[in-house]
């Protein structure tokens, strides 16, 4: 069975790597229905590249400032990957694809042990053809690693529901600890599933209270050192960004949403569109699954605890994101293939054939929300423009007006980069850090006379534990298009990439060489600064 697991995991990995190699960085939608892009991928990739280059493996950074909103497991693996294989979007994504593939292999093994190897193949195929698993397992973001660790933790309980063996105890605790170090509080969900199983599992097939406490305590102890280190070394930044902003404001509050539905409606309307096949087979399998629950079957109760914890977290967490549903799909795949009416000896082969056909149909219609895309390219129209500019190897500072690239430019080997947003508010609320006070976010007036402001900003950054000028002015915020035009004139040595909607304002300046780009204007400084060295890595990520 172990050989079969390896085969399944390798096939899944091949599927994910094909897609990882063909889609540009931050080049796909996380939510194909709401058109929510993968901005986080560029953000994490920038931090991983900086970690590999600068050697600071404990404290992630972004554009020169600390980036402590998420723990660093993804960054550690991505940074190690690019240390070994060099910087590319494939090497950045390789660790996530590996984790996701191993997680799918465990789903195969779980269902095969529960029913048959054919049923295991059905479960694996159902998950491999899931749009969300396909996307999140091939991008350098935290969800693919998190769901694999969740599967590993649940599989440890499935193999040894008493957690008596060292392999089960340490496998469960290490998986939970790594999950916490991947996505903080979300990594605690397997602990919730274990507690539910301890409460409702069959008496003869559940761990003792002491064993539950030992497993949970061991997981927390393994995860704690990074959090303790940041609290001691970068206490003010860590408490503000990770605790106040990330956990309390976004996690427990009601942050701005990408859609207007309520929690329940948001997920109920998207589930059938993301994977109608898996949802339909799961619903058909519910009667047999319910029968097993009534008989207090240990595996069935464990699966129910898994799904209950995920469903409760989706309803409790106020911010809505379709990626949060991903840990639910592996459990649905086990339920559908392990308990469904099509998993009998006479029908399971046909069920396996049908899941293969479903995979092929999804790959044939990639434009649908449930489709699987292996097409080359990116949804970021600005990305090719920035990559072409990068290949010019100019030493000038580039100011990118707007964030239409979803931070893609931060991953490229540009000499210097700033962003600019026209007419946005600088006020810092509970959902953001006080970047304007630190000088990380500047008005156009401040940026135009930056020399006068530098001493004050240096002092404020030092108060937050940053002893570098690099993050100052990462984002410049002109109050209006006219203010933007004044900023362009005041910085003749900088290059600008500006959206077409500012054409009339920009063309009145006459301070730069204007190069027409699709949907944009590239304003090149007349004072070209050659770079002393060519770009350190590829300009096409």
Protein Blocks (a to p, Z undefined) as FASTA:
>chain_A
ZZmmmmmmmmmmmmmmmmmmmpcghiacfblmlopackklmmmmmmmmmmmmnopakbcc
eehiacfkbccklmmmmmmmmmmnopafklmmmmmmmmmmmmmmmmmmmmmmmmommlmm
mmmmmmmmpmklmmmmmcccfklmmmmmmmmmmmmmmmmmnomafklmmmmmmmmmmmmm
mnommmmmmmmmmmmmmmmmcfklcccfklmmmmmmmmmmmmmmmmmmmmmmmmmmmmmm
mmmmmmmmmmmmccddfbfbdfklmmmmmmmmmmmmlmmmmmmmmmmmmmmmmnopaklm
mmmmmmmmmmmmmmmpmbacfklmmmmmmmmmmmmmmmmmklcfklmmmmmmmmmmmmmm
mmmmmmbmkbccfbecdfblklmmmmmmmmnopabdcddehjflnomlmmpccfbdcddd
ehiafbdcfkbccfklnomaccfklmmmmmmmmmmmmmmmmmnopacfklgokaccdfbf
klmmmmmmmmmmbccdddfklmmmmmmnopaccdddehiacdddfbdcddfbdcfbdfbZ
Z
